[in-house]
Amino acid sequence: MQEIIIDISSDGEITIESRGFKGKACLKETQFVKDLLGHELASQLTPAYYETNKKSIKRYLKLCG
Amino acid sequence: MSHVAKIELEIKSLEALIQACRRLGFEFVRDQKTYQWYGRWMGDYPLPEGITTDQLGACDHAIKVPGCTYEIGVVKRNSSYTLLWDSWESALRLKIGQDAGVIKQAYTVEAVKQDAKLKGYRVIEKKTDTAIRLVLSR
């Protein structure tokens, strides 16, 4: 499931997390929240960022017979 | 999780600020040009960036907080709004929190809810002791 999670503490600190997105889609999907609220102070990419939605296709070549 | 970002808030939507005041039980007074404060800057807290002592006490709109004498000034600067208040009054300090965090929290919730719904997101709000979590999905 794809979600954008925004935590806002009572001292006004805002953290945005994107979950379930693969690749650069997470940055694109959360950009409107960042534009709406202000500007980004820091960000950290997680391993899912480096995954893509493309399925890898395995090809087997007949070596004999 | 794909990425985590920290955001510095800019108050850009007056409508969301008005909704935030309503949510907190504060009164937003449109076009009130001065706000109540001590009247003289004592140098006991840092001024917001770009604000001089001459500008204190003047505003474009104001926020009245129940049970407090001092008010919050809302000053328009370019495309965003700055909040000005005198933190000397302890009642005001308690109601709006450190650095007006309570207002900023309510503003963020209202601004995100308004915009996310327009963009077709489903928004769920969850409260904890010190934070509010918004979960956007579609």
N, CA and C atoms of all chains as a GROMACS GRO file, in nm:
protein
  609
    1MET      N    1   0.084  -0.120   0.000
    1MET     CA    2   0.000   0.000   0.000
    1MET      C    3   0.088   0.126   0.000
    2GLN      N    4   0.050   0.223  -0.081
    2GLN     CA    5   0.130   0.346  -0.089
    2GLN      C    6   0.070   0.453   0.002
    3GLU      N    7   0.152   0.505   0.089
    3GLU     CA    8   0.105   0.605   0.186
    3GLU      C    9   0.206   0.716   0.204
    4ILE      N   10   0.154   0.834   0.235
    4ILE     CA   11   0.240   0.945   0.279
    4ILE      C   12   0.202   0.970   0.425
    5ILE      N   13   0.300   0.964   0.512
    5ILE     CA   14   0.273   0.980   0.655
    5ILE      C   15   0.338   1.110   0.703
    6ILE      N   16   0.258   1.195   0.763
    6ILE     CA   17   0.309   1.325   0.810
    6ILE      C   18   0.292   1.330   0.961
    7ASP      N   19   0.402   1.343   1.032
    7ASP     CA   20   0.398   1.356   1.178
    7ASP      C   21   0.427   1.501   1.214
    8ILE      N   22   0.338   1.561   1.294
    8ILE     CA   23   0.355   1.701   1.334
    8ILE      C   24   0.357   1.704   1.485
    9SER      N   25   0.469   1.740   1.542
    9SER     CA   26   0.479   1.744   1.688
    9SER      C   27   0.420   1.874   1.741
   10SER      N   28   0.394   1.879   1.871
   10SER     CA   29   0.332   1.999   1.929
   10SER      C   30   0.429   2.117   1.934
   11ASP      N   31   0.556   2.092   1.902
   11ASP     CA   32   0.646   2.207   1.890
   11ASP      C   33   0.662   2.248   1.743
   12GLY      N   34   0.576   2.192   1.658
   12GLY     CA   35   0.571   2.236   1.518
   12GLY      C   36   0.665   2.163   1.425
   13GLU      N   37   0.736   2.062   1.475
   13GLU     CA   38   0.831   1.990   1.388
   13GLU      C   39   0.754   1.895   1.296
   14ILE      N   40   0.789   1.899   1.169
   14ILE     CA   41   0.717   1.819   1.069
   14ILE      C   42   0.811   1.717   1.005
   15THR      N   43   0.765   1.592   1.003
   15THR     CA   44   0.841   1.487   0.935
   15THR      C   45   0.749   1.418   0.834
   16ILE      N   46   0.798   1.400   0.715
   16ILE     CA   47   0.719   1.332   0.611
   16ILE      C   48   0.788   1.201   0.575
   17GLU      N   49   0.709   1.095   0.570
   17GLU     CA   50   0.761   0.965   0.528
   17GLU      C   51   0.677   0.917   0.412
   18SER      N   52   0.740   0.860   0.312
   18SER     CA   53   0.661   0.796   0.207
   18SER      C   54   0.685   0.646   0.221
   19ARG      N   55   0.578   0.570   0.213
   19ARG     CA   56   0.589   0.425   0.228
   19ARG      C   57   0.525   0.355   0.110
   20GLY      N   58   0.590   0.250   0.066
   20GLY     CA   59   0.532   0.166  -0.039
   20GLY      C   60   0.561   0.212  -0.180
   21PHE      N   61   0.632   0.323  -0.193
   21PHE     CA   62   0.669   0.369  -0.326
   21PHE      C   63   0.805   0.311  -0.364
   22LYS      N   64   0.821   0.285  -0.489
   22LYS     CA   65   0.951   0.237  -0.535
   22LYS      C   66   1.013   0.341  -0.627
   23GLY      N   67   1.140   0.358  -0.612
   23GLY     CA   68   1.210   0.451  -0.699
   23GLY      C   69   1.176   0.596  -0.671
   24LYS      N   70   1.188   0.676  -0.775
   24LYS     CA   71   1.172   0.821  -0.758
   24LYS      C   72   1.026   0.864  -0.739
   25ALA      N   73   0.934   0.771  -0.752
   25ALA     CA   74   0.791   0.805  -0.736
   25ALA      C   75   0.763   0.865  -0.599
   26CYS      N   76   0.839   0.823  -0.497
   26CYS     CA   77   0.816   0.873  -0.361
   26CYS      C   78   0.844   1.023  -0.354
   27LEU      N   79   0.948   1.066  -0.424
   27LEU     CA   80   0.983   1.209  -0.422
   27LEU      C   81   0.876   1.290  -0.494
   28LYS      N   82   0.828   1.235  -0.606
   28LYS     CA   83   0.726   1.303  -0.685
   28LYS      C   84   0.595   1.314  -0.606
   29GLU      N   85   0.557   1.204  -0.540
   29GLU     CA   86   0.429   1.200  -0.468
   29GLU      C   87   0.427   1.292  -0.346
   30THR      N   88   0.542   1.311  -0.282
   30THR     CA   89   0.546   1.392  -0.160
   30THR      C   90   0.576   1.539  -0.189
   31GLN      N   91   0.612   1.570  -0.312
   31GLN     CA   92   0.655   1.707  -0.343
   31GLN      C   93   0.546   1.810  -0.312
   32PHE      N   94   0.419   1.771  -0.338
   32PHE     CA   95   0.312   1.870  -0.316
   32PHE      C   96   0.299   1.905  -0.168
   33VAL      N   97   0.328   1.809  -0.079
   33VAL     CA   98   0.322   1.838   0.065
   33VAL      C   99   0.436   1.932   0.104
   34LYS      N  100   0.552   1.908   0.047
   34LYS     CA  101   0.668   1.993   0.077
   34LYS      C  102   0.645   2.136   0.026
   35ASP      N  103   0.591   2.146  -0.095
   35ASP     CA  104   0.562   2.279  -0.152
   35ASP      C  105   0.456   2.352  -0.070
   36LEU      N  106   0.360   2.275  -0.022
   36LEU     CA  107   0.250   2.332   0.055
   36LEU      C  108   0.297   2.387   0.190
   37LEU      N  109   0.389   2.314   0.253
   37LEU     CA  110   0.424   2.348   0.391
   37LEU      C  111   0.547   2.436   0.407
   38GLY      N  112   0.635   2.435   0.313
   38GLY     CA  113   0.754   2.518   0.331
   38GLY      C  114   0.870   2.465   0.250
   39HIS      N  115   0.980   2.443   0.316
   39HIS     CA  116   1.092   2.386   0.242
   39HIS      C  117   1.162   2.277   0.322
   40GLU      N  118   1.227   2.192   0.246
   40GLU     CA  119   1.288   2.072   0.306
   40GLU      C  120   1.418   2.108   0.376
   41LEU      N  121   1.431   2.065   0.502
   41LEU     CA  122   1.554   2.089   0.577
   41LEU      C  123   1.654   1.976   0.554
   42ALA      N  124   1.601   1.854   0.552
   42ALA     CA  125   1.687   1.737   0.535
   42ALA      C  126   1.603   1.622   0.483
   43SER      N  127   1.666   1.530   0.413
   43SER     CA  128   1.593   1.411   0.372
   43SER      C  129   1.686   1.292   0.366
   44GLN      N  130   1.626   1.175   0.382
   44GLN     CA  131   1.705   1.053   0.383
   44GLN      C  132   1.635   0.950   0.295
   45LEU      N  133   1.707   0.898   0.200
   45LEU     CA  134   1.650   0.795   0.113
   45LEU      C  135   1.664   0.659   0.179
   46THR      N  136   1.565   0.574   0.159
   46THR     CA  137   1.570   0.440   0.217
   46THR      C  138   1.590   0.338   0.104
   47PRO      N  139   1.619   0.213   0.138
   47PRO     CA  140   1.650   0.114   0.032
   47PRO      C  141   1.542   0.104  -0.076
   48ALA      N  142   1.415   0.123  -0.038
   48ALA     CA  143   1.307   0.110  -0.138
   48ALA      C  144   1.322   0.213  -0.250
   49TYR      N  145   1.387   0.325  -0.217
   49TYR     CA  146   1.406   0.428  -0.319
   49TYR      C  147   1.484   0.374  -0.438
   50TYR      N  148   1.575   0.283  -0.409
   50TYR     CA  149   1.663   0.232  -0.515
   50TYR      C  150   1.601   0.115  -0.592
   51GLU      N  151   1.478   0.074  -0.550
   51GLU     CA  152   1.408  -0.030  -0.624
   51GLU      C  153   1.325   0.037  -0.733
   52THR      N  154   1.297  -0.038  -0.835
   52THR     CA  155   1.213   0.017  -0.943
   52THR      C  156   1.092  -0.072  -0.962
   53ASN      N  157   0.995  -0.020  -1.032
   53ASN     CA  158   0.874  -0.099  -1.058
   53ASN      C  159   0.891  -0.194  -1.176
   54LYS      N  160   1.004  -0.182  -1.243
   54LYS     CA  161   1.026  -0.269  -1.360
   54LYS      C  162   1.055  -0.411  -1.313
   55LYS      N  163   0.986  -0.506  -1.372
   55LYS     CA  164   1.013  -0.646  -1.338
   55LYS      C  165   1.130  -0.694  -1.420
   56SER      N  166   1.218  -0.765  -1.355
   56SER     CA  167   1.331  -0.816  -1.431
   56SER      C  168   1.287  -0.944  -1.506
   57ILE      N  169   1.330  -0.955  -1.624
   57ILE     CA  170   1.292  -1.070  -1.705
   57ILE      C  171   1.414  -1.160  -1.719
   58LYS      N  172   1.394  -1.284  -1.681
   58LYS     CA  173   1.506  -1.379  -1.694
   58LYS      C  174   1.495  -1.450  -1.828
   59ARG      N  175   1.597  -1.450  -1.901
   59ARG     CA  176   1.597  -1.518  -2.030
   59ARG      C  177   1.692  -1.638  -2.021
   60TYR      N  178   1.642  -1.748  -2.068
   60TYR     CA  179   1.725  -1.869  -2.068
   60TYR      C  180   1.757  -1.907  -2.211
   61LEU      N  181   1.874  -1.930  -2.236
   61LEU     CA  182   1.915  -1.973  -2.370
   61LEU      C  183   1.942  -2.123  -2.367
   62LYS      N  184   1.888  -2.189  -2.461
   62LYS     CA  185   1.915  -2.332  -2.467
   62LYS      C  186   2.060  -2.352  -2.507
   63LEU      N  187   2.128  -2.420  -2.426
   63LEU     CA  188   2.270  -2.441  -2.456
   63LEU      C  189   2.293  -2.567  -2.538
   64CYS      N  190   2.198  -2.661  -2.522
   64CYS     CA  191   2.214  -2.783  -2.599
   64CYS      C  192   2.077  -2.844  -2.626
   65GLY      N  193   2.069  -2.936  -2.712
   65GLY     CA  194   1.947  -3.008  -2.746
   65GLY      C  195   1.857  -2.919  -2.822
   66MET      N  196   0.926   0.180   0.343
   66MET     CA  197   0.955   0.323   0.349
   66MET      C  198   1.045   0.361   0.231
   67SER      N  199   1.019   0.472   0.171
   67SER     CA  200   1.100   0.511   0.056
   67SER      C  201   1.193   0.629   0.087
   68HIS      N  202   1.139   0.728   0.160
   68HIS     CA  203   1.228   0.834   0.207
   68HIS      C  204   1.162   0.913   0.320
   69VAL      N  205   1.246   0.980   0.396
   69VAL     CA  206   1.200   1.057   0.511
   69VAL      C  207   1.252   1.199   0.495
   70ALA      N  208   1.167   1.299   0.516
   70ALA     CA  209   1.212   1.438   0.501
   70ALA      C  210   1.165   1.522   0.618
   71LYS      N  211   1.248   1.617   0.659
   71LYS     CA  212   1.208   1.713   0.761
   71LYS      C  213   1.179   1.846   0.694
   72ILE      N  214   1.072   1.911   0.738
   72ILE     CA  215   1.026   2.032   0.670
   72ILE      C  216   1.025   2.151   0.766
   73GLU      N  217   1.070   2.265   0.718
   73GLU     CA  218   1.055   2.389   0.795
   73GLU      C  219   0.930   2.458   0.745
   74LEU      N  220   0.840   2.484   0.838
   74LEU     CA  221   0.708   2.536   0.800
   74LEU      C  222   0.710   2.684   0.759
   75GLU      N  223   0.638   2.712   0.651
   75GLU     CA  224   0.607   2.851   0.613
   75GLU      C  225   0.455   2.860   0.610
   76ILE      N  226   0.399   2.961   0.674
   76ILE     CA  227   0.254   2.977   0.672
   76ILE      C  228   0.217   3.050   0.544
   77LYS      N  229   0.155   2.977   0.451
   77LYS     CA  230   0.125   3.036   0.319
   77LYS      C  231  -0.024   3.057   0.299
   78SER      N  232  -0.106   2.979   0.368
   78SER     CA  233  -0.251   2.985   0.345
   78SER      C  234  -0.321   3.050   0.464
   79LEU      N  235  -0.383   3.164   0.436
   79LEU     CA  236  -0.457   3.233   0.542
   79LEU      C  237  -0.580   3.151   0.582
   80GLU      N  238  -0.640   3.084   0.482
   80GLU     CA  239  -0.760   3.002   0.510
   80GLU      C  240  -0.726   2.889   0.606
   81ALA      N  241  -0.611   2.825   0.585
   81ALA     CA  242  -0.571   2.715   0.674
   81ALA      C  243  -0.539   2.769   0.814
   82LEU      N  244  -0.485   2.891   0.821
   82LEU     CA  245  -0.455   2.952   0.951
   82LEU      C  246  -0.586   2.982   1.025
   83ILE      N  247  -0.686   3.030   0.952
   83ILE     CA  248  -0.816   3.059   1.012
   83ILE      C  249  -0.879   2.928   1.064
   84GLN      N  250  -0.869   2.823   0.984
   84GLN     CA  251  -0.921   2.691   1.026
   84GLN      C  252  -0.846   2.640   1.149
   85ALA      N  253  -0.715   2.666   1.153
   85ALA     CA  254  -0.634   2.623   1.267
   85ALA      C  255  -0.679   2.694   1.395
   86CYS      N  256  -0.707   2.823   1.384
   86CYS     CA  257  -0.754   2.901   1.499
   86CYS      C  258  -0.888   2.845   1.548
   87ARG      N  259  -0.976   2.815   1.453
   87ARG     CA  260  -1.108   2.758   1.486
   87ARG      C  261  -1.089   2.626   1.561
   88ARG      N  262  -1.000   2.546   1.511
   88ARG     CA  263  -0.972   2.415   1.570
   88ARG      C  264  -0.923   2.428   1.715
   89LEU      N  265  -0.844   2.534   1.740
   89LEU     CA  266  -0.785   2.554   1.874
   89LEU      C  267  -0.875   2.636   1.966
   90GLY      N  268  -0.983   2.691   1.913
   90GLY     CA  269  -1.071   2.776   1.993
   90GLY      C  270  -1.019   2.918   2.006
   91PHE      N  271  -0.929   2.957   1.915
   91PHE     CA  272  -0.877   3.094   1.913
   91PHE      C  273  -0.962   3.177   1.816
   92GLU      N  274  -0.959   3.308   1.835
   92GLU     CA  275  -1.036   3.395   1.746
   92GLU      C  276  -0.943   3.466   1.646
   93PHE      N  277  -0.965   3.441   1.519
   93PHE     CA  278  -0.887   3.509   1.415
   93PHE      C  279  -0.959   3.638   1.380
   94VAL      N  280  -0.890   3.751   1.395
   94VAL     CA  281  -0.954   3.880   1.365
   94VAL      C  282  -0.891   3.938   1.239
   95ARG      N  283  -0.967   3.930   1.131
   95ARG     CA  284  -0.918   3.978   1.001
   95ARG      C  285  -0.902   4.130   1.003
   96ASP      N  286  -0.795   4.179   0.943
   96ASP     CA  287  -0.768   4.322   0.926
   96ASP      C  288  -0.747   4.399   1.057
   97GLN      N  289  -0.719   4.332   1.165
   97GLN     CA  290  -0.681   4.404   1.289
   97GLN      C  291  -0.534   4.444   1.272
   98LYS      N  292  -0.506   4.574   1.278
   98LYS     CA  293  -0.374   4.623   1.238
   98LYS      C  294  -0.271   4.634   1.352
   99THR      N  295  -0.314   4.613   1.473
   99THR     CA  296  -0.218   4.608   1.585
   99THR      C  297  -0.254   4.490   1.674
  100TYR      N  298  -0.157   4.442   1.747
  100TYR     CA  299  -0.185   4.334   1.843
  100TYR      C  300  -0.132   4.376   1.980
  101GLN      N  301  -0.197   4.327   2.082
  101GLN     CA  302  -0.159   4.362   2.219
  101GLN      C  303  -0.028   4.296   2.257
  102TRP      N  304   0.064   4.375   2.311
  102TRP     CA  305   0.189   4.321   2.366
  102TRP      C  306   0.240   4.419   2.469
  103TYR      N  307   0.358   4.396   2.522
  103TYR     CA  308   0.411   4.482   2.626
  103TYR      C  309   0.430   4.626   2.577
  104GLY      N  310   0.462   4.638   2.449
  104GLY     CA  311   0.473   4.772   2.391
  104GLY      C  312   0.615   4.821   2.375
  105ARG      N  313   0.706   4.753   2.438
  105ARG     CA  314   0.848   4.793   2.426
  105ARG      C  315   0.932   4.666   2.425
  106TRP      N  316   1.021   4.656   2.328
  106TRP     CA  317   1.102   4.536   2.318
  106TRP      C  318   1.212   4.537   2.423
  107MET      N  319   1.218   4.433   2.503
  107MET     CA  320   1.313   4.427   2.613
  107MET      C  321   1.438   4.345   2.577
  108GLY      N  322   1.440   4.290   2.458
  108GLY     CA  323   1.558   4.214   2.414
  108GLY      C  324   1.569   4.078   2.479
  109ASP      N  325   1.458   4.028   2.534
  109ASP     CA  326   1.463   3.901   2.607
  109ASP      C  327   1.432   3.780   2.519
  110TYR      N  328   1.405   3.801   2.392
  110TYR     CA  329   1.387   3.689   2.299
  110TYR      C  330   1.429   3.735   2.160
  111PRO      N  331   1.475   3.642   2.078
  111PRO     CA  332   1.522   3.684   1.945
  111PRO      C  333   1.406   3.726   1.855
  112LEU      N  334   1.430   3.825   1.772
  112LEU     CA  335   1.327   3.869   1.677
  112LEU      C  336   1.324   3.773   1.558
  113PRO      N  337   1.206   3.752   1.500
  113PRO     CA  338   1.202   3.668   1.380
  113PRO      C  339   1.287   3.730   1.270
  114GLU      N  340   1.339   3.646   1.182
  114GLU     CA  341   1.426   3.691   1.075
  114GLU      C  342   1.355   3.798   0.990
  115GLY      N  343   1.422   3.908   0.967
  115GLY     CA  344   1.366   4.012   0.881
  115GLY      C  345   1.273   4.109   0.952
  116ILE      N  346   1.250   4.090   1.081
  116ILE     CA  347   1.161   4.179   1.157
  116ILE      C  348   1.247   4.271   1.244
  117THR      N  349   1.216   4.400   1.242
  117THR     CA  350   1.289   4.495   1.326
  117THR      C  351   1.201   4.535   1.445
  118THR      N  352   1.261   4.595   1.545
  118THR     CA  353   1.184   4.634   1.665
  118THR      C  354   1.073   4.734   1.631
  119ASP      N  355   1.097   4.817   1.527
  119ASP     CA  356   0.996   4.916   1.486
  119ASP      C  357   0.867   4.850   1.436
  120GLN      N  358   0.882   4.729   1.386
  120GLN     CA  359   0.765   4.660   1.328
  120GLN      C  360   0.682   4.587   1.433
  121LEU      N  361   0.735   4.573   1.554
  121LEU     CA  362   0.661   4.501   1.658
  121LEU      C  363   0.535   4.579   1.694
  122GLY      N  364   0.426   4.508   1.714
  122GLY     CA  365   0.300   4.571   1.749
  122GLY      C  366   0.210   4.598   1.630
  123ALA      N  367   0.268   4.596   1.509
  123ALA     CA  368   0.188   4.618   1.387
  123ALA      C  369   0.165   4.484   1.317
  124CYS      N  370   0.048   4.470   1.256
  124CYS     CA  371   0.018   4.343   1.189
  124CYS      C  372  -0.088   4.364   1.080
  125ASP      N  373  -0.115   4.260   1.007
  125ASP     CA  374  -0.222   4.264   0.905
  125ASP      C  375  -0.350   4.200   0.957
  126HIS      N  376  -0.335   4.102   1.044
  126HIS     CA  377  -0.447   4.035   1.110
  126HIS      C  378  -0.400   3.999   1.251
  127ALA      N  379  -0.493   3.959   1.336
  127ALA     CA  380  -0.450   3.923   1.472
  127ALA      C  381  -0.525   3.798   1.519
  128ILE      N  382  -0.467   3.735   1.619
  128ILE     CA  383  -0.530   3.616   1.678
  128ILE      C  384  -0.547   3.643   1.827
  129LYS      N  385  -0.670   3.628   1.875
  129LYS     CA  386  -0.698   3.643   2.018
  129LYS      C  387  -0.708   3.504   2.080
  130VAL      N  388  -0.636   3.486   2.188
  130VAL     CA  389  -0.635   3.356   2.256
  130VAL      C  390  -0.714   3.370   2.387
  131PRO      N  391  -0.818   3.289   2.405
  131PRO     CA  392  -0.900   3.303   2.526
  131PRO      C  393  -0.817   3.293   2.655
  132GLY      N  394  -0.845   3.383   2.748
  132GLY     CA  395  -0.774   3.382   2.876
  132GLY      C  396  -0.641   3.455   2.874
  133CYS      N  397  -0.605   3.513   2.760
  133CYS     CA  398  -0.477   3.583   2.748
  133CYS      C  399  -0.502   3.731   2.715
  134THR      N  400  -0.419   3.816   2.770
  134THR     CA  401  -0.429   3.960   2.742
  134THR      C  402  -0.355   3.993   2.612
  135TYR      N  403  -0.237   3.938   2.600
  135TYR     CA  404  -0.158   3.964   2.479
  135TYR      C  405  -0.215   3.885   2.361
  136GLU      N  406  -0.190   3.937   2.242
  136GLU     CA  407  -0.243   3.874   2.120
  136GLU      C  408  -0.129   3.833   2.027
  137ILE      N  409  -0.166   3.768   1.921
  137ILE     CA  410  -0.066   3.726   1.821
  137ILE      C  411  -0.090   3.808   1.694
  138GLY      N  412   0.015   3.867   1.643
  138GLY     CA  413   0.005   3.943   1.519
  138GLY      C  414   0.037   3.853   1.401
  139VAL      N  415  -0.040   3.868   1.294
  139VAL     CA  416  -0.015   3.792   1.171
  139VAL      C  417   0.031   3.893   1.067
  140VAL      N  418   0.156   3.880   1.025
  140VAL     CA  419   0.215   3.979   0.935
  140VAL      C  420   0.243   3.915   0.798
  141LYS      N  421   0.190   3.976   0.693
  141LYS     CA  422   0.214   3.923   0.558
  141LYS      C  423   0.350   3.970   0.508
  142ARG      N  424   0.430   3.875   0.465
  142ARG     CA  425   0.562   3.910   0.410
  142ARG      C  426   0.581   3.830   0.282
  143ASN      N  427   0.582   3.899   0.170
  143ASN     CA  428   0.588   3.834   0.038
  143ASN      C  429   0.474   3.734   0.025
  144SER      N  430   0.508   3.606   0.010
  144SER     CA  431   0.401   3.508  -0.013
  144SER      C  432   0.367   3.427   0.112
  145SER      N  433   0.422   3.467   0.226
  145SER     CA  434   0.392   3.391   0.348
  145SER      C  435   0.359   3.484   0.464
  146TYR      N  436   0.321   3.425   0.575
  146TYR     CA  437   0.282   3.502   0.694
  146TYR      C  438   0.374   3.468   0.810
  147THR      N  439   0.409   3.571   0.887
  147THR     CA  440   0.491   3.554   1.007
  147THR      C  441   0.404   3.582   1.128
  148LEU      N  442   0.421   3.502   1.233
  148LEU     CA  443   0.346   3.526   1.357
  148LEU      C  444   0.435   3.602   1.453
  149LEU      N  445   0.380   3.707   1.514
  149LEU     CA  446   0.454   3.786   1.614
  149LEU      C  447   0.375   3.784   1.744
  150TRP      N  448   0.443   3.763   1.855
  150TRP     CA  449   0.376   3.766   1.985
  150TRP      C  450   0.479   3.794   2.092
  151ASP      N  451   0.431   3.837   2.206
  151ASP     CA  452   0.517   3.867   2.320
  151ASP      C  453   0.510   3.748   2.414
  152SER      N  454   0.620   3.678   2.427
  152SER     CA  455   0.618   3.556   2.507
  152SER      C  456   0.629   3.583   2.657
  153TRP      N  457   0.624   3.712   2.695
  153TRP     CA  458   0.632   3.747   2.838
  153TRP      C  459   0.512   3.690   2.915
  154GLU      N  460   0.396   3.693   2.853
  154GLU     CA  461   0.275   3.646   2.922
  154GLU      C  462   0.274   3.493   2.927
  155SER      N  463   0.280   3.441   3.050
  155SER     CA  464   0.293   3.296   3.063
  155SER      C  465   0.169   3.222   3.014
  156ALA      N  466   0.050   3.282   3.030
  156ALA     CA  467  -0.074   3.217   2.985
  156ALA      C  468  -0.069   3.196   2.833
  157LEU      N  469  -0.022   3.298   2.761
  157LEU     CA  470  -0.012   3.288   2.616
  157LEU      C  471   0.092   3.183   2.576
  158ARG      N  472   0.204   3.187   2.650
  158ARG     CA  473   0.314   3.092   2.623
  158ARG      C  474   0.263   2.948   2.638
  159LEU      N  475   0.185   2.926   2.743
  159LEU     CA  476   0.133   2.791   2.769
  159LEU      C  477   0.034   2.747   2.662
  160LYS      N  478  -0.050   2.840   2.617
  160LYS     CA  479  -0.154   2.803   2.520
  160LYS      C  480  -0.100   2.778   2.380
  161ILE      N  481   0.001   2.855   2.340
  161ILE     CA  482   0.049   2.839   2.201
  161ILE      C  483   0.176   2.755   2.192
  162GLY      N  484   0.235   2.723   2.309
  162GLY     CA  485   0.352   2.637   2.311
  162GLY      C  486   0.480   2.709   2.271
  163GLN      N  487   0.587   2.635   2.284
  163GLN     CA  488   0.719   2.687   2.248
  163GLN      C  489   0.721   2.724   2.100
  164ASP      N  490   0.760   2.847   2.070
  164ASP     CA  491   0.772   2.892   1.932
  164ASP      C  492   0.639   2.878   1.854
  165ALA      N  493   0.528   2.895   1.926
  165ALA     CA  494   0.393   2.884   1.868
  165ALA      C  495   0.369   2.749   1.801
  166GLY      N  496   0.434   2.647   1.856
  166GLY     CA  497   0.427   2.512   1.797
  166GLY      C  498   0.285   2.459   1.788
  167VAL      N  499   0.199   2.494   1.883
  167VAL     CA  500   0.061   2.444   1.883
  167VAL      C  501  -0.015   2.501   1.761
  168ILE      N  502   0.009   2.629   1.732
  168ILE     CA  503  -0.056   2.690   1.615
  168ILE      C  504   0.002   2.630   1.486
  169LYS      N  505   0.133   2.612   1.484
  169LYS     CA  506   0.198   2.555   1.365
  169LYS      C  507   0.148   2.412   1.340
  170GLN      N  508   0.129   2.339   1.448
  170GLN     CA  509   0.079   2.201   1.435
  170GLN      C  510  -0.063   2.202   1.374
  171ALA      N  511  -0.150   2.286   1.432
  171ALA     CA  512  -0.288   2.292   1.384
  171ALA      C  513  -0.293   2.343   1.239
  172TYR      N  514  -0.207   2.441   1.207
  172TYR     CA  515  -0.202   2.494   1.071
  172TYR      C  516  -0.162   2.384   0.973
  173THR      N  517  -0.059   2.308   1.007
  173THR     CA  518  -0.011   2.202   0.918
  173THR      C  519  -0.121   2.100   0.891
  174VAL      N  520  -0.191   2.061   0.998
  174VAL     CA  521  -0.299   1.963   0.983
  174VAL      C  522  -0.406   2.016   0.887
  175GLU      N  523  -0.447   2.139   0.908
  175GLU     CA  524  -0.554   2.196   0.826
  175GLU      C  525  -0.508   2.216   0.681
  176ALA      N  526  -0.387   2.266   0.664
  176ALA     CA  527  -0.336   2.290   0.528
  176ALA      C  528  -0.324   2.159   0.450
  177VAL      N  529  -0.271   2.056   0.514
  177VAL     CA  530  -0.253   1.928   0.445
  177VAL      C  531  -0.389   1.865   0.414
  178LYS      N  532  -0.480   1.869   0.511
  178LYS     CA  533  -0.612   1.808   0.489
  178LYS      C  534  -0.684   1.873   0.371
  179GLN      N  535  -0.681   2.007   0.367
  179GLN     CA  536  -0.748   2.079   0.258
  179GLN      C  537  -0.688   2.041   0.122
  180ASP      N  538  -0.557   2.045   0.112
  180ASP     CA  539  -0.491   2.025  -0.017
  180ASP      C  540  -0.493   1.878  -0.060
  181ALA      N  541  -0.472   1.789   0.036
  181ALA     CA  542  -0.466   1.646   0.002
  181ALA      C  543  -0.602   1.597  -0.049
  182LYS      N  544  -0.709   1.646   0.012
  182LYS     CA  545  -0.843   1.604  -0.032
  182LYS      C  546  -0.869   1.652  -0.174
  183LEU      N  547  -0.825   1.774  -0.204
  183LEU     CA  548  -0.842   1.827  -0.340
  183LEU      C  549  -0.765   1.741  -0.442
  184LYS      N  550  -0.656   1.682  -0.397
  184LYS     CA  551  -0.574   1.601  -0.488
  184LYS      C  552  -0.617   1.454  -0.488
  185GLY      N  553  -0.729   1.426  -0.420
  185GLY     CA  554  -0.785   1.291  -0.426
  185GLY      C  555  -0.731   1.193  -0.324
  186TYR      N  556  -0.661   1.243  -0.225
  186TYR     CA  557  -0.611   1.154  -0.120
  186TYR      C  558  -0.717   1.133  -0.012
  187ARG      N  559  -0.714   1.016   0.050
  187ARG     CA  560  -0.795   0.992   0.168
  187ARG      C  561  -0.706   1.028   0.285
  188VAL      N  562  -0.757   1.104   0.381
  188VAL     CA  563  -0.673   1.150   0.492
  188VAL      C  564  -0.727   1.095   0.624
  189ILE      N  565  -0.641   1.028   0.697
  189ILE     CA  566  -0.678   0.980   0.831
  189ILE      C  567  -0.592   1.054   0.932
  190GLU      N  568  -0.656   1.108   1.035
  190GLU     CA  569  -0.584   1.182   1.139
  190GLU      C  570  -0.578   1.098   1.266
  191LYS      N  571  -0.459   1.083   1.320
  191LYS     CA  572  -0.442   1.007   1.445
  191LYS      C  573  -0.370   1.096   1.545
  192LYS      N  574  -0.413   1.092   1.671
  192LYS     CA  575  -0.350   1.176   1.773
  192LYS      C  576  -0.270   1.092   1.871
  193THR      N  577  -0.154   1.143   1.908
  193THR     CA  578  -0.079   1.082   2.017
  193THR      C  579  -0.068   1.191   2.125
  194ASP      N  580   0.007   1.164   2.233
  194ASP     CA  581   0.016   1.263   2.342
  194ASP      C  582   0.075   1.395   2.294
  195THR      N  583   0.176   1.387   2.209
  195THR     CA  584   0.246   1.510   2.171
  195THR      C  585   0.242   1.541   2.021
  196ALA      N  586   0.192   1.447   1.944
  196ALA     CA  587   0.197   1.468   1.799
  196ALA      C  588   0.064   1.433   1.732
  197ILE      N  589   0.050   1.480   1.610
  197ILE     CA  590  -0.064   1.441   1.526
  197ILE      C  591  -0.005   1.376   1.402
  198ARG      N  592  -0.060   1.261   1.367
  198ARG     CA  593  -0.014   1.191   1.246
  198ARG      C  594  -0.124   1.196   1.141
  199LEU      N  595  -0.087   1.237   1.021
  199LEU     CA  596  -0.180   1.232   0.907
  199LEU      C  597  -0.132   1.122   0.813
  200VAL      N  598  -0.224   1.035   0.776
  200VAL     CA  599  -0.190   0.928   0.681
  200VAL      C  600  -0.268   0.954   0.553
  201LEU      N  601  -0.196   0.977   0.444
  201LEU     CA  602  -0.256   1.006   0.314
  201LEU      C  603  -0.245   0.882   0.226
  202SER      N  604  -0.356   0.841   0.170
  202SER     CA  605  -0.350   0.726   0.079
  202SER      C  606  -0.454   0.745  -0.031
  203ARG      N  607  -0.438   0.668  -0.139
  203ARG     CA  608  -0.540   0.668  -0.246
  203ARG      C  609  -0.528   0.543  -0.330
   0.00000   0.00000   0.00000
